[in-house]
Amino acid sequence: MPKDFWPDDETFELNSLEDSELLAAASAVESSNKRKRDALDELGTKKKKYPEHVSNFWKPVGKMIFKEHSFEIDSEGYIIVYTDGSCINNGSSDACAGFGVYFGENHPLNASKPVTGRVTNNVGEIQAAIHAINTAKSFGIEKLCVSTDSQFLINSITIWIKSWKQKNWRKQNGEPVKNSIDFKELDKLLADNSIQVKWNYVKGHHRIVGNEMADKLAREGSDTYKRMNNRKE
């Protein structure tokens, strides 16, 4: 099932969104035809670019060693990591969520964990990024490329968060941001000058190995959450 571009706690702000991101949203959410029409109606003919720290294309060009571990790097020397969130029965009282972090095949730093706090797919996406960045920092990695299929995560951290912070972590309508605890932690990590993070959007379920493996790890994290909390099948 394709993941919704719009977060579960935020309506889109047309003055803040990039055209390319709205197009990605419209093509990704098959079941939301009205949203697609409304979003596309607002698009002009002028194309805009992603924020500077969001890359549209990359590929690994080599490897780098940190503390005896090998990591793939892109052409700008950024370590490549894939992250993903997963949630079984998302939005229901018996939801089970987890996240996955994938550095490479059989990599010792790959992670599959249940979420903490709110139990949603979006929380999994945020906590996956937090885990990846914390892992990179612990190894002295200075440049990290987080590859994710979550437009929600990228838009939140590169666009919406500025407005949220200015409004004391409240949305345009005055309601509090539901995932503020996780976003505050992620924002604090990104403010640390010891590491540079850029965001790479990849399409989910398009046979991109890193994304597929992060998805697998995330689903395993959801299963772990289910076992830990004695949730029924």
Secondary structure, DSSP 8 states (H G I E B T S, - for coil): ----SS-TT----TTTS-HHHHHHHHHH-TT-HHHHHHHHHT--SS-----TTEES-----EEEEETTEEEEE-TTS-EEEEEEEEEETTTSTT-EEEEEEE-STT-TT-EEEE--SS-SHHHHHHHHHHHHHHHHHHTT--EEEEEES-HHHHHIIIIIHHHHHHTTSB-TTS-B-TTHHHHHHHHHHHT-TT-EEEEEE--TTS--HHHHHHHHHHHHHHHHHHHHTT---
